[in-house]
Amino acid sequence: MLLRLFLGTCAFAAPLLLLSQLQLRVSSDGSHLRNITADTTFFYLGDTAWELLHRSQEEEARDYLEDRAAKGFNVIQTVVLAELEGLTSPNAYGDLPLKNSDPTEWNEAYFTYVDRVAEMADSLGLFLGLLPTWGDKFNLQWGVGPEIFTPENAEVYGRRLGERYGRHNVIWILGGDRIPADEEDSTIIRAMARGLRLAIGDRQLITYHPQGGYRSTDFFAGEDWIDFHMYQTGHGRLDDRNNYEYPHQMAATDPGKPIINGEPAYEDHPINWRPDNGWFDDFDSRQAAWWSVLAGNAGHTFGNHNIWQLWQPGRAPISRAHTPWMTAMHYPGAAQIGHLGRLMASLPYYLLQPDESWLLEAPNSSGRDTRVARSENGDWVVAYTPYGHTLRTEAEKLPADASFTWFDPRTGQRIPFAPDREGNLVVFDPPYAPARGNDWVLLVSSGD
């Protein structure tokens, strides 16, 4: 009861606490996101905690948010009407979100806790990548539902959410692991977006999170309400080239909007949902991230299979989750993706475009695909070799005053070096023998 009274007090005070809201915009060239409050680029680095608002207690939420902020994340993707029986199973304080599963009839106590988590995120400089609902509430392709949305109540619900959270650090993510199955579903999504826009104007960004193997451009290309695009490569296979192929296809379909991989393979998720296939590990997370980012993306989302569902003993595991989520917070993948985020934020990453032609004889099979991005004038080159194979280029492709660094994606360490030269060839030989997991990032820049 004391906690609920405290939360209620915070909720009434919320407008006074939000004077430092961070505002994002799409850059004028459509290549990346910008923090217009600080007049800086914003490299979207997301972590996945779909069930945070539904299953966490306040102290757990704070520990998690502080951990992710310390590791370099700036977006936490979570859901208001959660996937795992979010309409019928109460939150950690015994509250359901809606009365009679009606999106226009809110249970104030539930949303008071959402308020509190939003305030905690604000205080840490984090954005909530906030999904108004999981997709089974409008498209019961799988899950428990029920389907509760119509175009009419979706607009009302979106507007109320925008009115309540429009002054927090929020990025709105529609969809919720679903594609629209028919025109009715698309109409519901557009109505929810319209309701949000009526409340938030251009203060916050909106995107769409589809199910695995799909892209938001498949359904909403050219529509004004969507500020940047998302795709999901999902959890079905190792060495998924869609991580870097989808962005090229999306940019051609709807040019001028940033792109994010909103759900790659989760760390510690069974491959194709079958433990006998093995489990995705931190290397798989790194490979997906570097392949995605060097395809010209404006950021990336990481996920750990135990954390998204806040699994702990006593809860039914989804898809063989087996590690308590507070333990999984310290698995290596998150810190390693944090290294990626810090590196990209230190570079003019928004100038980089994919250019595999920069290399000669690059490995390109069985997960060994080397990906390269370079600036138009050649002053910056970033190349990722998943197995640590030797890379080669021609001397004339380098700036005259080039400096060279190996970046270790496991530790964030930077190792300056001088490449070997074989006539006109310049040879970059990474540390250690080539092997799965001995991935390295080559940085070439003009000057010191």
C-alpha positions as CSV (number, residue, x, y, z in Angstrom):
1,M,0.0,0.0,0.0
2,L,2.8,2.4,0.8
3,L,4.4,1.8,-2.5
4,R,1.2,2.4,-4.3
5,L,0.7,5.7,-2.5
6,F,4.2,6.7,-3.4
7,L,3.7,5.8,-7.0
8,G,0.5,7.7,-7.1
9,T,2.3,10.8,-5.7
10,C,5.0,10.5,-8.4
11,A,2.4,10.2,-11.1
12,F,0.7,13.4,-10.1
13,A,4.1,15.2,-10.0
14,A,5.2,13.7,-13.3
15,P,4.8,16.9,-15.5
16,L,7.1,18.8,-13.1
17,L,9.8,16.1,-13.4
18,L,10.0,16.0,-17.2
19,L,11.5,19.3,-18.1
20,S,14.7,17.5,-19.3
21,Q,12.9,15.3,-21.8
22,L,15.2,14.3,-24.7
23,Q,13.7,14.8,-28.2
24,L,14.8,12.9,-31.2
25,R,14.4,13.7,-34.9
26,V,15.3,12.0,-38.1
27,S,18.3,13.6,-39.7
28,S,17.7,15.9,-42.7
29,D,19.2,13.3,-45.1
30,G,17.2,10.4,-43.5
31,S,20.3,8.4,-42.6
32,H,20.2,8.5,-38.8
33,L,18.5,9.8,-35.7
34,R,19.5,13.0,-33.9
35,N,19.1,14.1,-30.3
36,I,17.9,17.7,-31.0
37,T,18.0,18.5,-27.2
38,A,21.8,18.0,-27.2
39,D,22.3,18.6,-30.9
40,T,24.1,15.3,-31.3
41,T,23.7,12.1,-33.3
42,F,21.7,9.4,-31.6
43,F,22.9,5.8,-32.3
44,Y,19.9,3.7,-31.2
45,L,21.2,0.9,-29.0
46,G,18.3,-1.1,-27.7
47,D,17.8,-3.9,-25.2
48,T,14.8,-6.1,-25.1
49,A,12.7,-6.4,-21.9
50,W,9.2,-7.0,-23.3
51,E,7.8,-8.1,-19.9
52,L,9.4,-5.4,-17.8
53,L,6.2,-3.4,-17.1
54,H,4.2,-6.6,-16.5
55,R,6.5,-8.7,-14.3
56,S,9.0,-6.5,-12.6
57,Q,8.9,-5.0,-9.1
58,E,10.3,-1.5,-8.8
59,E,13.6,-2.4,-7.3
60,E,14.2,-5.0,-10.0
61,A,13.3,-2.5,-12.7
62,R,15.7,0.0,-11.3
63,D,18.6,-2.5,-11.1
64,Y,17.9,-3.6,-14.7
65,L,17.7,-0.1,-16.1
66,E,20.8,1.0,-14.2
67,D,22.7,-2.0,-15.5
68,R,21.7,-1.3,-19.1
69,A,22.5,2.4,-18.9
70,A,25.9,1.6,-17.5
71,K,26.6,-0.8,-20.4
72,G,25.8,1.9,-22.9
73,F,22.3,1.1,-24.0
74,N,20.0,4.1,-24.6
75,V,16.7,2.4,-25.5
76,I,14.7,-0.3,-23.6
77,Q,12.0,-2.0,-25.7
78,T,9.0,-3.0,-23.5
79,V,5.3,-3.4,-23.8
80,V,2.3,-1.9,-22.1
81,L,-0.2,-4.7,-22.8
82,A,2.2,-7.6,-22.5
83,E,2.5,-10.8,-24.5
84,L,2.4,-13.3,-21.6
85,E,-1.2,-13.2,-20.6
86,G,-0.9,-9.5,-20.2
87,L,-4.7,-8.9,-20.1
88,T,-5.5,-11.6,-17.6
89,S,-2.4,-12.1,-15.4
90,P,-1.8,-9.1,-13.1
91,N,1.5,-7.3,-12.7
92,A,3.8,-7.7,-9.7
93,Y,1.5,-5.6,-7.6
94,G,-1.7,-7.5,-8.4
95,D,-3.0,-5.0,-11.0
96,L,-4.4,-5.7,-14.5
97,P,-4.0,-3.0,-17.2
98,L,-7.6,-2.8,-18.3
99,K,-11.1,-3.2,-17.0
100,N,-13.0,-5.9,-18.9
101,S,-10.2,-6.0,-21.4
102,D,-11.4,-2.7,-22.9
103,P,-8.6,-0.5,-24.2
104,T,-10.6,2.6,-23.3
105,E,-11.1,1.6,-19.7
106,W,-7.8,1.7,-17.8
107,N,-6.8,0.5,-14.4
108,E,-5.1,3.5,-12.9
109,A,-2.9,1.4,-10.6
110,Y,-1.3,-0.5,-13.4
111,F,-0.5,2.6,-15.4
112,T,0.9,4.3,-12.3
113,Y,3.6,1.7,-12.2
114,V,4.2,2.3,-15.9
115,D,4.6,6.0,-15.0
116,R,7.2,5.1,-12.4
117,V,9.3,3.0,-14.8
118,A,9.1,5.8,-17.4
119,E,10.4,8.2,-14.8
120,M,13.2,5.9,-13.8
121,A,14.2,5.7,-17.5
122,D,14.1,9.5,-17.9
123,S,16.3,9.9,-14.8
124,L,19.0,7.6,-16.4
125,G,18.8,9.3,-19.8
126,L,17.2,6.2,-21.3
127,F,14.3,6.0,-23.8
128,L,11.6,3.5,-23.5
129,G,10.9,1.9,-26.9
130,L,7.3,1.5,-25.8
131,L,4.9,-0.9,-27.6
132,P,1.3,0.1,-26.8
133,T,0.4,-3.6,-27.2
134,W,1.7,-7.0,-28.2
135,G,0.4,-8.1,-31.6
136,D,-1.9,-10.9,-30.4
137,K,-4.3,-8.2,-29.1
138,F,-5.1,-7.3,-32.8
139,N,-3.9,-10.4,-34.7
140,L,-4.2,-13.7,-32.8
141,Q,-2.0,-15.6,-35.2
142,W,-0.5,-17.2,-32.1
143,G,-0.4,-16.3,-28.4
144,V,-3.3,-16.0,-26.0
145,G,-4.9,-12.7,-27.0
146,P,-7.8,-12.0,-27.0
147,E,-8.2,-9.6,-29.9
148,I,-9.5,-6.4,-28.3
149,F,-8.7,-3.7,-30.8
150,T,-10.9,-2.0,-33.4
151,P,-9.9,1.0,-35.5
152,E,-12.1,3.2,-33.2
153,N,-10.8,2.1,-29.8
154,A,-7.2,1.8,-31.2
155,E,-7.2,5.6,-31.9
156,V,-8.6,6.4,-28.5
157,Y,-6.0,4.2,-26.8
158,G,-3.1,5.6,-28.8
159,R,-4.2,9.2,-28.1
160,R,-4.5,8.5,-24.3
161,L,-1.1,6.9,-24.3
162,G,0.4,9.9,-26.1
163,E,-1.2,12.3,-23.7
164,R,0.1,10.4,-20.7
165,Y,3.6,9.7,-21.9
166,G,4.2,12.4,-24.5
167,R,6.6,14.2,-22.2
168,H,8.7,11.2,-21.3
169,N,11.7,9.8,-23.2
170,V,9.6,7.5,-25.4
171,I,10.0,6.0,-28.8
172,W,6.7,4.4,-29.9
173,I,6.9,0.9,-31.5
174,L,3.7,-0.4,-33.0
175,G,3.1,-3.9,-34.2
176,G,4.4,-6.2,-31.4
177,D,5.9,-9.2,-33.3
178,R,3.1,-9.3,-35.9
179,I,2.4,-8.4,-39.4
180,P,-1.1,-7.1,-40.4
181,A,-3.0,-10.2,-41.6
182,D,-5.5,-8.1,-43.5
183,E,-6.7,-4.6,-44.2
184,E,-8.5,-4.5,-40.9
185,D,-5.3,-5.1,-39.0
186,S,-3.5,-2.3,-41.1
187,T,-6.4,0.0,-40.3
188,I,-6.0,-0.7,-36.6
189,I,-2.3,0.1,-36.7
190,R,-2.8,3.3,-38.7
191,A,-5.6,4.4,-36.2
192,M,-3.3,3.8,-33.2
193,A,-0.6,5.8,-34.9
194,R,-3.1,8.6,-35.7
195,G,-4.2,8.7,-32.0
196,L,-0.6,8.9,-30.9
197,R,0.2,11.8,-33.4
198,L,-2.9,13.7,-32.2
199,A,-1.3,13.8,-28.7
200,I,2.4,13.9,-29.4
201,G,2.7,15.9,-32.6
202,D,6.3,15.6,-33.7
203,R,7.8,15.4,-30.2
204,Q,8.3,11.6,-30.3
205,L,9.2,9.1,-33.0
206,I,7.0,6.1,-34.2
207,T,8.1,2.9,-35.8
208,Y,6.8,-0.7,-36.4
209,H,8.1,-4.0,-35.1
210,P,7.1,-6.9,-37.4
211,Q,7.4,-10.7,-36.8
212,G,10.4,-12.6,-37.8
213,G,11.4,-12.6,-41.5
214,Y,9.5,-9.4,-42.2
215,R,10.2,-5.7,-42.6
216,S,8.0,-2.7,-41.8
217,T,8.6,-1.5,-45.4
218,D,6.6,-4.6,-46.5
219,F,3.4,-2.9,-45.2
220,F,4.0,0.7,-44.4
221,A,6.4,2.1,-47.0
222,G,5.9,5.7,-47.9
223,E,3.5,6.4,-45.0
224,D,4.0,9.7,-43.1
225,W,3.3,8.4,-39.6
226,I,6.3,6.0,-39.5
227,D,9.5,7.9,-38.8
228,F,12.0,5.0,-39.2
229,H,11.8,1.4,-40.2
230,M,12.4,-1.9,-38.3
231,Y,13.0,-5.4,-39.4
232,Q,13.2,-8.7,-37.5
233,T,15.7,-11.4,-38.4
234,G,14.4,-13.6,-35.6
235,H,15.7,-16.8,-34.0
236,G,15.5,-19.4,-36.8
237,R,19.0,-19.9,-38.0
238,L,22.7,-19.3,-37.6
239,D,24.6,-16.9,-39.8
240,D,21.5,-15.2,-41.1
241,R,22.4,-13.0,-44.0
242,N,19.1,-11.2,-43.7
243,N,20.8,-9.1,-41.0
244,Y,22.6,-7.3,-43.8
245,E,20.4,-8.0,-46.8
246,Y,17.2,-6.6,-45.5
247,P,18.5,-3.1,-45.0
248,H,19.5,-2.9,-48.7
249,Q,16.0,-4.0,-49.7
250,M,14.3,-1.6,-47.3
251,A,16.3,1.4,-48.3
252,A,15.4,0.8,-51.9
253,T,11.7,0.4,-51.0
254,D,11.4,3.5,-48.9
255,P,14.5,5.6,-49.2
256,G,15.2,8.5,-46.8
257,K,14.2,6.8,-43.5
258,P,16.6,5.2,-40.9
259,I,16.6,1.5,-40.4
260,I,17.0,-0.7,-37.3
261,N,17.1,-4.4,-36.7
262,G,14.6,-4.5,-33.9
263,E,14.9,-8.2,-33.1
264,P,17.9,-10.4,-34.1
265,A,18.6,-13.8,-32.6
266,Y,18.5,-13.6,-28.8
267,E,21.5,-14.6,-26.8
268,D,20.8,-18.0,-25.1
269,H,17.8,-18.7,-27.3
270,P,17.6,-22.3,-28.8
271,I,18.4,-22.2,-32.5
272,N,15.2,-22.5,-34.4
273,W,13.5,-23.1,-31.0
274,R,15.1,-26.5,-30.7
275,P,17.8,-27.1,-28.0
276,D,19.2,-30.0,-29.9
277,N,20.3,-27.5,-32.6
278,G,22.3,-25.6,-29.9
279,W,21.9,-22.2,-28.5
280,F,22.7,-18.7,-29.8
281,D,25.6,-17.3,-27.9
282,D,27.4,-14.0,-27.5
283,F,29.2,-14.5,-30.8
284,D,25.9,-14.8,-32.6
285,S,24.7,-11.6,-31.1
286,R,27.9,-9.8,-32.1
287,Q,27.8,-11.2,-35.6
288,A,24.2,-10.1,-36.1
289,A,24.9,-6.7,-34.7
290,W,27.9,-5.9,-36.8
291,W,26.4,-7.3,-40.0
292,S,23.3,-5.2,-39.4
293,V,25.1,-2.0,-38.5
294,L,27.6,-2.1,-41.3
295,A,24.6,-2.4,-43.7
296,G,24.0,1.3,-43.0
297,N,21.6,1.0,-40.1
298,A,21.0,3.8,-37.6
299,G,21.4,1.5,-34.6
300,H,20.7,-2.0,-33.3
301,T,18.7,-3.9,-30.7
302,F,20.1,-6.7,-28.6
303,G,18.2,-9.3,-26.6
304,N,18.7,-12.1,-24.2
305,H,16.1,-14.9,-24.2
306,N,15.8,-15.0,-20.4
307,I,15.6,-11.3,-19.9
308,W,12.9,-10.4,-22.4
309,Q,10.4,-12.7,-20.5
310,L,11.9,-11.9,-17.0
311,W,12.1,-15.6,-16.4
312,Q,12.8,-17.0,-13.0
313,P,12.2,-20.3,-11.3
314,G,8.5,-20.7,-10.7
315,R,7.5,-19.1,-14.0
316,A,6.6,-21.2,-17.0
317,P,9.6,-20.8,-19.4
318,I,8.9,-19.7,-22.9
319,S,11.0,-21.7,-25.5
320,R,13.2,-23.4,-22.9
321,A,14.4,-20.3,-21.0
322,H,16.6,-21.7,-18.2
323,T,18.6,-18.9,-16.6
324,P,17.1,-16.6,-14.0
325,W,16.9,-13.2,-15.7
326,M,18.8,-11.3,-13.0
327,T,21.7,-13.7,-13.6
328,A,21.4,-13.5,-17.4
329,M,21.8,-9.7,-17.0
330,H,25.5,-10.4,-16.6
331,Y,25.9,-12.7,-19.6
332,P,28.6,-11.3,-22.0
333,G,26.4,-10.3,-24.9
334,A,25.1,-7.1,-23.5
335,A,28.4,-5.6,-22.6
336,Q,29.8,-6.6,-26.0
337,I,27.0,-4.8,-27.8
338,G,27.6,-1.9,-25.6
339,H,31.2,-1.8,-27.0
340,L,29.7,-1.6,-30.5
341,G,27.4,1.3,-29.5
342,R,30.2,3.3,-27.9
343,L,32.5,2.8,-30.9
344,M,29.8,3.8,-33.4
345,A,28.9,6.8,-31.4
346,S,32.5,7.9,-31.5
347,L,32.7,7.7,-35.3
348,P,30.9,9.6,-38.1
349,Y,28.9,6.4,-38.6
350,Y,26.2,8.2,-40.4
351,L,28.6,8.8,-43.3
352,L,29.4,5.1,-43.7
353,Q,27.8,3.2,-46.5
354,P,28.2,-0.5,-47.3
355,D,31.1,-1.2,-49.8
356,E,32.3,-4.7,-49.9
357,S,34.3,-3.8,-53.1
358,W,36.9,-2.1,-50.9
359,L,38.2,-5.6,-50.1
360,L,39.9,-8.2,-52.3
361,E,39.1,-11.9,-51.8
362,A,37.0,-11.4,-48.7
363,P,35.7,-14.7,-47.1
364,N,32.0,-15.0,-47.9
365,S,30.7,-18.4,-46.8
366,S,29.4,-20.3,-43.7
367,G,29.1,-17.2,-41.5
368,R,32.5,-15.9,-42.5
369,D,31.0,-13.1,-44.5
370,T,33.2,-9.9,-44.1
371,R,31.2,-6.7,-44.2
372,V,32.6,-3.3,-45.0
373,A,31.3,0.2,-44.7
374,R,33.2,3.3,-45.8
375,S,32.7,7.1,-46.1
376,E,32.3,8.5,-49.6
377,N,35.7,10.2,-49.5
378,G,37.4,7.1,-48.1
379,D,38.6,8.8,-45.0
380,W,36.8,6.2,-42.8
381,V,36.5,2.4,-43.3
382,V,35.0,-0.1,-40.9
383,A,35.3,-3.8,-41.7
384,Y,34.1,-6.7,-39.7
385,T,35.5,-10.2,-40.1
386,P,33.5,-12.8,-38.0
387,Y,36.2,-15.5,-37.9
388,G,39.3,-13.2,-37.9
389,H,40.4,-13.9,-41.5
390,T,43.2,-12.0,-43.2
391,L,41.8,-9.0,-45.2
392,R,43.4,-7.3,-48.3
393,T,42.8,-4.1,-50.2
394,E,44.7,-2.0,-52.7
395,A,46.9,0.8,-51.6
396,E,45.1,3.4,-53.7
397,K,41.9,2.8,-51.7
398,L,43.6,4.1,-48.6
399,P,43.9,7.8,-47.5
400,A,47.5,9.0,-47.8
401,D,47.8,9.5,-44.0
402,A,45.8,6.4,-43.0
403,S,46.0,5.0,-39.5
404,F,45.0,1.5,-38.6
405,T,43.4,-0.1,-35.5
406,W,42.0,-3.5,-34.6
407,F,39.0,-3.2,-32.4
408,D,38.2,-6.2,-30.2
409,P,34.4,-6.5,-30.2
410,R,34.5,-8.7,-27.1
411,T,36.4,-6.3,-24.9
412,G,36.3,-2.9,-26.6
413,Q,40.1,-2.8,-26.7
414,R,41.7,-0.8,-29.5
415,I,45.0,-2.0,-30.9
416,P,46.9,0.3,-33.3
417,F,49.0,-1.5,-35.8
418,A,50.8,-1.2,-39.2
419,P,49.6,-3.5,-42.0
420,D,51.9,-5.6,-44.2
421,R,52.4,-4.6,-47.8
422,E,52.8,-6.9,-50.7
423,G,53.5,-4.6,-53.7
424,N,50.2,-2.8,-54.3
425,L,48.4,-4.9,-51.8
426,V,47.8,-3.9,-48.2
427,V,47.3,-6.9,-45.9
428,F,45.5,-6.8,-42.6
429,D,46.1,-9.9,-40.4
430,P,44.0,-10.0,-37.2
431,P,45.3,-11.4,-34.0
432,Y,45.2,-15.1,-33.5
433,A,44.2,-17.9,-35.9
434,P,40.9,-17.7,-37.7
435,A,38.1,-19.4,-35.8
436,R,34.4,-19.0,-35.0
437,G,34.3,-16.3,-32.3
438,N,37.7,-14.7,-33.2
439,D,35.9,-11.8,-34.8
440,W,37.6,-8.4,-35.2
441,V,36.8,-5.0,-36.5
442,L,39.2,-3.1,-38.7
443,L,39.2,0.7,-38.4
444,V,40.9,2.7,-41.1
445,S,40.9,6.5,-40.7
446,S,42.6,9.5,-42.1
447,G,45.1,10.9,-39.7
448,D,45.9,9.9,-36.1
